[in-house]
Amino acid sequence: MTKLDGRPVVLNAELIECIECIPETVVCLTNGRRVIVRETVEELVNAAIEYRRRTLLPFAGRIRVLRRPED
């Protein structure tokens, strides 16, 4: 991401609570911080989806649901 002043910033995608467009794009984090960036909401959503895809893909097909033994 890019702050309004042109500086790059990397945010932990796991901490993103919401993204607002007012008209600047504001990323709200779960820790209460807010970061104003140049990217659009759509660009950030696509980046978050890609991040999740990359981080979860290695585990696809390996995740099992554990069930309690029946009484």
C-alpha positions in Angstrom: 0.0 0.0 0.0 1.0 3.6 -0.4 0.3 6.4 2.1 -1.0 9.7 0.7 2.5 11.2 1.0 3.9 8.5 -1.3 5.6 6.4 1.4 5.0 2.6 1.0 3.4 0.9 4.0 2.8 -2.8 4.7 -0.1 -3.7 6.9 -0.9 -7.1 8.5 -4.0 -8.2 6.5 -5.1 -10.2 9.5 -5.7 -7.0 11.4 -7.9 -5.2 8.8 -11.3 -4.7 10.3 -12.8 -2.6 7.5 -11.9 -0.4 4.5 -13.8 2.9 4.0 -13.9 5.3 1.1 -14.7 8.8 2.5 -13.5 9.9 -0.3 -9.9 8.8 0.6 -9.4 5.1 1.2 -9.1 4.5 5.0 -8.0 1.1 6.3 -9.3 0.5 9.9 -7.4 -2.0 11.9 -8.6 -4.1 14.8 -6.2 -2.2 17.2 -8.0 1.1 16.5 -5.4 2.5 14.1 -6.5 4.0 10.8 -4.3 4.4 7.8 -5.2 6.6 4.8 -3.8 5.1 1.5 -3.8 5.9 -2.2 -5.2 2.5 -3.4 -8.9 2.0 -4.0 -11.1 -0.2 -1.9 -11.3 -2.7 -4.8 -7.5 -2.9 -5.0 -7.2 -3.5 -1.3 -9.9 -6.2 -1.3 -8.2 -8.0 -4.2 -4.8 -7.8 -2.4 -6.4 -9.3 0.7 -8.0 -12.1 -1.2 -4.7 -12.8 -2.9 -2.9 -12.9 0.4 -5.4 -15.3 1.9 -5.2 -17.5 -1.3 -1.4 -17.7 -1.0 -1.4 -18.4 2.8 -4.1 -21.0 2.7 -3.4 -22.7 -0.6 -0.6 -24.9 0.8 -3.1 -26.4 3.3 -5.9 -27.0 0.8 -7.0 -30.6 1.0 -5.0 -31.2 4.2 -7.5 -29.7 6.6 -9.7 -32.2 8.4 -12.7 -31.5 10.6 -12.2 -33.1 14.0 -15.4 -34.6 15.4 -16.2 -35.7 18.9 -16.7 -39.4 19.4 -20.4 -40.2 19.6 -21.6 -41.2 23.1 
